[in-house]
Amino acid sequence: MLTTRVLLYRDEGEWIAHSLELDLVGTGENEEEAKKELVGAIVTQVEFCHEKGWDPFSPAPENVFKIWEKVQLETWETVLAQAQEKNQEYRFASSLNFRLSESEQGRRLKFLQMA
């Protein structure tokens, strides 16, 4: 199973879902669009790398990990107050779970859930 932590935030009116372990992003007008785009990007990247025999893991910059940890550890009130000062809105940090499985078409990466 592949699990990646995700930082979901709004910046300049656009929602961004950022995978920490893969340094991939999805964007959208709302949270759901950003998450859906990120899931598609992860599936495409991991399947392509698997076909080529490459390692799909290329972590996000350290500051993104620090923001993810901050969102996990601080209270909602503190995070929202600081985000408003910076004109950003951090909603939550979560994880995406995938499973690599065999099929007639070869190995496929299936999205399981957002935790």
Chimera marker file (.cmm) of the C-alpha trace (Angstrom):
<marker_set name="trace">
<marker id="1" x="0.000" y="0.000" z="0.000" r="1" g="1" b="0" radius="0.5"/>
<marker id="2" x="1.168" y="3.528" z="-0.801" r="1" g="1" b="0" radius="0.5"/>
<marker id="3" x="0.278" y="6.283" z="1.649" r="1" g="1" b="0" radius="0.5"/>
<marker id="4" x="1.144" y="9.912" z="1.120" r="1" g="1" b="0" radius="0.5"/>
<marker id="5" x="0.478" y="12.834" z="3.399" r="1" g="1" b="0" radius="0.5"/>
<marker id="6" x="-1.457" y="15.690" z="1.816" r="1" g="1" b="0" radius="0.5"/>
<marker id="7" x="-1.530" y="19.365" z="2.689" r="1" g="1" b="0" radius="0.5"/>
<marker id="8" x="-4.743" y="20.975" z="1.465" r="1" g="1" b="0" radius="0.5"/>
<marker id="9" x="-4.824" y="24.763" z="1.430" r="1" g="1" b="0" radius="0.5"/>
<marker id="10" x="-6.149" y="27.776" z="-0.406" r="1" g="1" b="0" radius="0.5"/>
<marker id="11" x="-3.815" y="30.357" z="-1.865" r="1" g="1" b="0" radius="0.5"/>
<marker id="12" x="-4.919" y="33.374" z="-3.889" r="1" g="1" b="0" radius="0.5"/>
<marker id="13" x="-8.409" y="31.924" z="-4.308" r="1" g="1" b="0" radius="0.5"/>
<marker id="14" x="-7.308" y="28.523" z="-5.637" r="1" g="1" b="0" radius="0.5"/>
<marker id="15" x="-7.350" y="25.261" z="-3.674" r="1" g="1" b="0" radius="0.5"/>
<marker id="16" x="-4.144" y="23.234" z="-3.700" r="1" g="1" b="0" radius="0.5"/>
<marker id="17" x="-3.707" y="19.601" z="-2.616" r="1" g="1" b="0" radius="0.5"/>
<marker id="18" x="0.030" y="18.865" z="-2.186" r="1" g="1" b="0" radius="0.5"/>
<marker id="19" x="1.407" y="15.334" z="-1.745" r="1" g="1" b="0" radius="0.5"/>
<marker id="20" x="4.402" y="15.520" z="0.580" r="1" g="1" b="0" radius="0.5"/>
<marker id="21" x="6.079" y="12.228" z="-0.325" r="1" g="1" b="0" radius="0.5"/>
<marker id="22" x="5.663" y="12.657" z="-4.104" r="1" g="1" b="0" radius="0.5"/>
<marker id="23" x="5.822" y="16.469" z="-4.408" r="1" g="1" b="0" radius="0.5"/>
<marker id="24" x="2.800" y="16.424" z="-6.715" r="1" g="1" b="0" radius="0.5"/>
<marker id="25" x="-0.048" y="18.920" z="-6.600" r="1" g="1" b="0" radius="0.5"/>
<marker id="26" x="-3.633" y="19.128" z="-7.709" r="1" g="1" b="0" radius="0.5"/>
<marker id="27" x="-5.453" y="22.433" z="-8.013" r="1" g="1" b="0" radius="0.5"/>
<marker id="28" x="-9.076" y="23.419" z="-8.304" r="1" g="1" b="0" radius="0.5"/>
<marker id="29" x="-11.795" y="25.923" z="-7.593" r="1" g="1" b="0" radius="0.5"/>
<marker id="30" x="-12.752" y="23.885" z="-4.508" r="1" g="1" b="0" radius="0.5"/>
<marker id="31" x="-11.269" y="21.250" z="-2.208" r="1" g="1" b="0" radius="0.5"/>
<marker id="32" x="-12.827" y="18.301" z="-4.047" r="1" g="1" b="0" radius="0.5"/>
<marker id="33" x="-11.471" y="19.397" z="-7.443" r="1" g="1" b="0" radius="0.5"/>
<marker id="34" x="-7.973" y="19.813" z="-6.004" r="1" g="1" b="0" radius="0.5"/>
<marker id="35" x="-8.062" y="16.370" z="-4.325" r="1" g="1" b="0" radius="0.5"/>
<marker id="36" x="-9.434" y="14.696" z="-7.465" r="1" g="1" b="0" radius="0.5"/>
<marker id="37" x="-6.712" y="16.255" z="-9.612" r="1" g="1" b="0" radius="0.5"/>
<marker id="38" x="-4.044" y="15.168" z="-7.122" r="1" g="1" b="0" radius="0.5"/>
<marker id="39" x="-5.313" y="11.573" z="-7.082" r="1" g="1" b="0" radius="0.5"/>
<marker id="40" x="-5.102" y="11.505" z="-10.900" r="1" g="1" b="0" radius="0.5"/>
<marker id="41" x="-1.577" y="12.934" z="-10.860" r="1" g="1" b="0" radius="0.5"/>
<marker id="42" x="-0.425" y="10.368" z="-8.287" r="1" g="1" b="0" radius="0.5"/>
<marker id="43" x="-1.891" y="7.422" z="-10.189" r="1" g="1" b="0" radius="0.5"/>
<marker id="44" x="-0.300" y="8.613" z="-13.451" r="1" g="1" b="0" radius="0.5"/>
<marker id="45" x="3.106" y="9.280" z="-11.870" r="1" g="1" b="0" radius="0.5"/>
<marker id="46" x="3.347" y="6.025" z="-9.928" r="1" g="1" b="0" radius="0.5"/>
<marker id="47" x="2.154" y="3.839" z="-12.817" r="1" g="1" b="0" radius="0.5"/>
<marker id="48" x="4.536" y="5.546" z="-15.262" r="1" g="1" b="0" radius="0.5"/>
<marker id="49" x="7.491" y="5.196" z="-12.889" r="1" g="1" b="0" radius="0.5"/>
<marker id="50" x="6.623" y="1.559" z="-12.251" r="1" g="1" b="0" radius="0.5"/>
<marker id="51" x="6.587" y="0.848" z="-16.008" r="1" g="1" b="0" radius="0.5"/>
<marker id="52" x="10.002" y="2.499" z="-16.389" r="1" g="1" b="0" radius="0.5"/>
<marker id="53" x="11.463" y="0.942" z="-13.252" r="1" g="1" b="0" radius="0.5"/>
<marker id="54" x="11.979" y="4.365" z="-11.673" r="1" g="1" b="0" radius="0.5"/>
<marker id="55" x="11.457" y="5.459" z="-8.086" r="1" g="1" b="0" radius="0.5"/>
<marker id="56" x="8.338" y="7.682" z="-7.971" r="1" g="1" b="0" radius="0.5"/>
<marker id="57" x="9.252" y="9.210" z="-4.620" r="1" g="1" b="0" radius="0.5"/>
<marker id="58" x="10.635" y="12.719" z="-4.745" r="1" g="1" b="0" radius="0.5"/>
<marker id="59" x="9.700" y="14.476" z="-1.506" r="1" g="1" b="0" radius="0.5"/>
<marker id="60" x="8.304" y="17.982" z="-1.304" r="1" g="1" b="0" radius="0.5"/>
<marker id="61" x="10.531" y="20.763" z="0.027" r="1" g="1" b="0" radius="0.5"/>
<marker id="62" x="11.159" y="20.730" z="3.769" r="1" g="1" b="0" radius="0.5"/>
<marker id="63" x="8.985" y="23.804" z="4.381" r="1" g="1" b="0" radius="0.5"/>
<marker id="64" x="5.919" y="21.935" z="3.054" r="1" g="1" b="0" radius="0.5"/>
<marker id="65" x="6.542" y="19.140" z="5.572" r="1" g="1" b="0" radius="0.5"/>
<marker id="66" x="6.848" y="21.735" z="8.331" r="1" g="1" b="0" radius="0.5"/>
<marker id="67" x="3.528" y="23.311" z="7.356" r="1" g="1" b="0" radius="0.5"/>
<marker id="68" x="1.867" y="19.852" z="7.325" r="1" g="1" b="0" radius="0.5"/>
<marker id="69" x="3.204" y="19.140" z="10.817" r="1" g="1" b="0" radius="0.5"/>
<marker id="70" x="2.079" y="22.553" z="12.015" r="1" g="1" b="0" radius="0.5"/>
<marker id="71" x="-1.450" y="21.961" z="10.756" r="1" g="1" b="0" radius="0.5"/>
<marker id="72" x="-1.493" y="18.584" z="12.507" r="1" g="1" b="0" radius="0.5"/>
<marker id="73" x="-0.203" y="19.868" z="15.837" r="1" g="1" b="0" radius="0.5"/>
<marker id="74" x="-1.785" y="23.293" z="16.331" r="1" g="1" b="0" radius="0.5"/>
<marker id="75" x="-5.358" y="24.040" z="17.205" r="1" g="1" b="0" radius="0.5"/>
<marker id="76" x="-7.748" y="25.088" z="14.455" r="1" g="1" b="0" radius="0.5"/>
<marker id="77" x="-8.133" y="28.550" z="15.925" r="1" g="1" b="0" radius="0.5"/>
<marker id="78" x="-4.390" y="29.258" z="15.844" r="1" g="1" b="0" radius="0.5"/>
<marker id="79" x="-3.949" y="27.949" z="12.310" r="1" g="1" b="0" radius="0.5"/>
<marker id="80" x="-6.899" y="29.912" z="10.950" r="1" g="1" b="0" radius="0.5"/>
<marker id="81" x="-5.825" y="33.133" z="12.674" r="1" g="1" b="0" radius="0.5"/>
<marker id="82" x="-2.294" y="32.907" z="11.228" r="1" g="1" b="0" radius="0.5"/>
<marker id="83" x="-3.570" y="31.941" z="7.774" r="1" g="1" b="0" radius="0.5"/>
<marker id="84" x="-5.887" y="34.965" z="7.644" r="1" g="1" b="0" radius="0.5"/>
<marker id="85" x="-2.928" y="37.242" z="8.331" r="1" g="1" b="0" radius="0.5"/>
<marker id="86" x="-1.119" y="35.745" z="5.322" r="1" g="1" b="0" radius="0.5"/>
<marker id="87" x="-4.277" y="35.690" z="3.153" r="1" g="1" b="0" radius="0.5"/>
<marker id="88" x="-4.133" y="31.872" z="3.086" r="1" g="1" b="0" radius="0.5"/>
<marker id="89" x="-6.532" y="29.301" z="4.472" r="1" g="1" b="0" radius="0.5"/>
<marker id="90" x="-5.285" y="25.920" z="5.690" r="1" g="1" b="0" radius="0.5"/>
<marker id="91" x="-8.200" y="23.522" z="6.054" r="1" g="1" b="0" radius="0.5"/>
<marker id="92" x="-6.663" y="20.201" z="7.074" r="1" g="1" b="0" radius="0.5"/>
<marker id="93" x="-3.825" y="17.849" z="6.452" r="1" g="1" b="0" radius="0.5"/>
<marker id="94" x="-4.557" y="14.245" z="5.648" r="1" g="1" b="0" radius="0.5"/>
<marker id="95" x="-3.263" y="11.147" z="3.901" r="1" g="1" b="0" radius="0.5"/>
<marker id="96" x="-4.176" y="9.414" z="0.657" r="1" g="1" b="0" radius="0.5"/>
<marker id="97" x="-4.024" y="5.616" z="0.493" r="1" g="1" b="0" radius="0.5"/>
<marker id="98" x="-3.413" y="3.633" z="-2.705" r="1" g="1" b="0" radius="0.5"/>
<marker id="99" x="-2.911" y="-0.050" z="-3.506" r="1" g="1" b="0" radius="0.5"/>
<marker id="100" x="-0.853" y="-1.448" z="-6.391" r="1" g="1" b="0" radius="0.5"/>
<marker id="101" x="-2.611" y="-4.458" z="-7.925" r="1" g="1" b="0" radius="0.5"/>
<marker id="102" x="-2.190" y="-6.829" z="-10.863" r="1" g="1" b="0" radius="0.5"/>
<marker id="103" x="-4.663" y="-6.865" z="-13.748" r="1" g="1" b="0" radius="0.5"/>
<marker id="104" x="-4.778" y="-8.048" z="-17.345" r="1" g="1" b="0" radius="0.5"/>
<marker id="105" x="-3.396" y="-4.652" z="-18.363" r="1" g="1" b="0" radius="0.5"/>
<marker id="106" x="-0.480" y="-4.986" z="-15.935" r="1" g="1" b="0" radius="0.5"/>
<marker id="107" x="0.058" y="-3.347" z="-12.586" r="1" g="1" b="0" radius="0.5"/>
<marker id="108" x="-2.415" y="-0.619" z="-11.702" r="1" g="1" b="0" radius="0.5"/>
<marker id="109" x="-2.495" y="1.821" z="-8.825" r="1" g="1" b="0" radius="0.5"/>
<marker id="110" x="-5.942" y="2.079" z="-7.230" r="1" g="1" b="0" radius="0.5"/>
<marker id="111" x="-6.993" y="4.978" z="-5.021" r="1" g="1" b="0" radius="0.5"/>
<marker id="112" x="-8.455" y="3.611" z="-1.771" r="1" g="1" b="0" radius="0.5"/>
<marker id="113" x="-9.314" y="6.478" z="0.550" r="1" g="1" b="0" radius="0.5"/>
<marker id="114" x="-8.386" y="9.801" z="2.066" r="1" g="1" b="0" radius="0.5"/>
<marker id="115" x="-7.711" y="9.436" z="5.774" r="1" g="1" b="0" radius="0.5"/>
<link id1="1" id2="2" r="1" g="1" b="0" radius="0.2"/>
<link id1="2" id2="3" r="1" g="1" b="0" radius="0.2"/>
<link id1="3" id2="4" r="1" g="1" b="0" radius="0.2"/>
<link id1="4" id2="5" r="1" g="1" b="0" radius="0.2"/>
<link id1="5" id2="6" r="1" g="1" b="0" radius="0.2"/>
<link id1="6" id2="7" r="1" g="1" b="0" radius="0.2"/>
<link id1="7" id2="8" r="1" g="1" b="0" radius="0.2"/>
<link id1="8" id2="9" r="1" g="1" b="0" radius="0.2"/>
<link id1="9" id2="10" r="1" g="1" b="0" radius="0.2"/>
<link id1="10" id2="11" r="1" g="1" b="0" radius="0.2"/>
<link id1="11" id2="12" r="1" g="1" b="0" radius="0.2"/>
<link id1="12" id2="13" r="1" g="1" b="0" radius="0.2"/>
<link id1="13" id2="14" r="1" g="1" b="0" radius="0.2"/>
<link id1="14" id2="15" r="1" g="1" b="0" radius="0.2"/>
<link id1="15" id2="16" r="1" g="1" b="0" radius="0.2"/>
<link id1="16" id2="17" r="1" g="1" b="0" radius="0.2"/>
<link id1="17" id2="18" r="1" g="1" b="0" radius="0.2"/>
<link id1="18" id2="19" r="1" g="1" b="0" radius="0.2"/>
<link id1="19" id2="20" r="1" g="1" b="0" radius="0.2"/>
<link id1="20" id2="21" r="1" g="1" b="0" radius="0.2"/>
<link id1="21" id2="22" r="1" g="1" b="0" radius="0.2"/>
<link id1="22" id2="23" r="1" g="1" b="0" radius="0.2"/>
<link id1="23" id2="24" r="1" g="1" b="0" radius="0.2"/>
<link id1="24" id2="25" r="1" g="1" b="0" radius="0.2"/>
<link id1="25" id2="26" r="1" g="1" b="0" radius="0.2"/>
<link id1="26" id2="27" r="1" g="1" b="0" radius="0.2"/>
<link id1="27" id2="28" r="1" g="1" b="0" radius="0.2"/>
<link id1="28" id2="29" r="1" g="1" b="0" radius="0.2"/>
<link id1="29" id2="30" r="1" g="1" b="0" radius="0.2"/>
<link id1="30" id2="31" r="1" g="1" b="0" radius="0.2"/>
<link id1="31" id2="32" r="1" g="1" b="0" radius="0.2"/>
<link id1="32" id2="33" r="1" g="1" b="0" radius="0.2"/>
<link id1="33" id2="34" r="1" g="1" b="0" radius="0.2"/>
<link id1="34" id2="35" r="1" g="1" b="0" radius="0.2"/>
<link id1="35" id2="36" r="1" g="1" b="0" radius="0.2"/>
<link id1="36" id2="37" r="1" g="1" b="0" radius="0.2"/>
<link id1="37" id2="38" r="1" g="1" b="0" radius="0.2"/>
<link id1="38" id2="39" r="1" g="1" b="0" radius="0.2"/>
<link id1="39" id2="40" r="1" g="1" b="0" radius="0.2"/>
<link id1="40" id2="41" r="1" g="1" b="0" radius="0.2"/>
<link id1="41" id2="42" r="1" g="1" b="0" radius="0.2"/>
<link id1="42" id2="43" r="1" g="1" b="0" radius="0.2"/>
<link id1="43" id2="44" r="1" g="1" b="0" radius="0.2"/>
<link id1="44" id2="45" r="1" g="1" b="0" radius="0.2"/>
<link id1="45" id2="46" r="1" g="1" b="0" radius="0.2"/>
<link id1="46" id2="47" r="1" g="1" b="0" radius="0.2"/>
<link id1="47" id2="48" r="1" g="1" b="0" radius="0.2"/>
<link id1="48" id2="49" r="1" g="1" b="0" radius="0.2"/>
<link id1="49" id2="50" r="1" g="1" b="0" radius="0.2"/>
<link id1="50" id2="51" r="1" g="1" b="0" radius="0.2"/>
<link id1="51" id2="52" r="1" g="1" b="0" radius="0.2"/>
<link id1="52" id2="53" r="1" g="1" b="0" radius="0.2"/>
<link id1="53" id2="54" r="1" g="1" b="0" radius="0.2"/>
<link id1="54" id2="55" r="1" g="1" b="0" radius="0.2"/>
<link id1="55" id2="56" r="1" g="1" b="0" radius="0.2"/>
<link id1="56" id2="57" r="1" g="1" b="0" radius="0.2"/>
<link id1="57" id2="58" r="1" g="1" b="0" radius="0.2"/>
<link id1="58" id2="59" r="1" g="1" b="0" radius="0.2"/>
<link id1="59" id2="60" r="1" g="1" b="0" radius="0.2"/>
<link id1="60" id2="61" r="1" g="1" b="0" radius="0.2"/>
<link id1="61" id2="62" r="1" g="1" b="0" radius="0.2"/>
<link id1="62" id2="63" r="1" g="1" b="0" radius="0.2"/>
<link id1="63" id2="64" r="1" g="1" b="0" radius="0.2"/>
<link id1="64" id2="65" r="1" g="1" b="0" radius="0.2"/>
<link id1="65" id2="66" r="1" g="1" b="0" radius="0.2"/>
<link id1="66" id2="67" r="1" g="1" b="0" radius="0.2"/>
<link id1="67" id2="68" r="1" g="1" b="0" radius="0.2"/>
<link id1="68" id2="69" r="1" g="1" b="0" radius="0.2"/>
<link id1="69" id2="70" r="1" g="1" b="0" radius="0.2"/>
<link id1="70" id2="71" r="1" g="1" b="0" radius="0.2"/>
<link id1="71" id2="72" r="1" g="1" b="0" radius="0.2"/>
<link id1="72" id2="73" r="1" g="1" b="0" radius="0.2"/>
<link id1="73" id2="74" r="1" g="1" b="0" radius="0.2"/>
<link id1="74" id2="75" r="1" g="1" b="0" radius="0.2"/>
<link id1="75" id2="76" r="1" g="1" b="0" radius="0.2"/>
<link id1="76" id2="77" r="1" g="1" b="0" radius="0.2"/>
<link id1="77" id2="78" r="1" g="1" b="0" radius="0.2"/>
<link id1="78" id2="79" r="1" g="1" b="0" radius="0.2"/>
<link id1="79" id2="80" r="1" g="1" b="0" radius="0.2"/>
<link id1="80" id2="81" r="1" g="1" b="0" radius="0.2"/>
<link id1="81" id2="82" r="1" g="1" b="0" radius="0.2"/>
<link id1="82" id2="83" r="1" g="1" b="0" radius="0.2"/>
<link id1="83" id2="84" r="1" g="1" b="0" radius="0.2"/>
<link id1="84" id2="85" r="1" g="1" b="0" radius="0.2"/>
<link id1="85" id2="86" r="1" g="1" b="0" radius="0.2"/>
<link id1="86" id2="87" r="1" g="1" b="0" radius="0.2"/>
<link id1="87" id2="88" r="1" g="1" b="0" radius="0.2"/>
<link id1="88" id2="89" r="1" g="1" b="0" radius="0.2"/>
<link id1="89" id2="90" r="1" g="1" b="0" radius="0.2"/>
<link id1="90" id2="91" r="1" g="1" b="0" radius="0.2"/>
<link id1="91" id2="92" r="1" g="1" b="0" radius="0.2"/>
<link id1="92" id2="93" r="1" g="1" b="0" radius="0.2"/>
<link id1="93" id2="94" r="1" g="1" b="0" radius="0.2"/>
<link id1="94" id2="95" r="1" g="1" b="0" radius="0.2"/>
<link id1="95" id2="96" r="1" g="1" b="0" radius="0.2"/>
<link id1="96" id2="97" r="1" g="1" b="0" radius="0.2"/>
<link id1="97" id2="98" r="1" g="1" b="0" radius="0.2"/>
<link id1="98" id2="99" r="1" g="1" b="0" radius="0.2"/>
<link id1="99" id2="100" r="1" g="1" b="0" radius="0.2"/>
<link id1="100" id2="101" r="1" g="1" b="0" radius="0.2"/>
<link id1="101" id2="102" r="1" g="1" b="0" radius="0.2"/>
<link id1="102" id2="103" r="1" g="1" b="0" radius="0.2"/>
<link id1="103" id2="104" r="1" g="1" b="0" radius="0.2"/>
<link id1="104" id2="105" r="1" g="1" b="0" radius="0.2"/>
<link id1="105" id2="106" r="1" g="1" b="0" radius="0.2"/>
<link id1="106" id2="107" r="1" g="1" b="0" radius="0.2"/>
<link id1="107" id2="108" r="1" g="1" b="0" radius="0.2"/>
<link id1="108" id2="109" r="1" g="1" b="0" radius="0.2"/>
<link id1="109" id2="110" r="1" g="1" b="0" radius="0.2"/>
<link id1="110" id2="111" r="1" g="1" b="0" radius="0.2"/>
<link id1="111" id2="112" r="1" g="1" b="0" radius="0.2"/>
<link id1="112" id2="113" r="1" g="1" b="0" radius="0.2"/>
<link id1="113" id2="114" r="1" g="1" b="0" radius="0.2"/>
<link id1="114" id2="115" r="1" g="1" b="0" radius="0.2"/>
</marker_set>
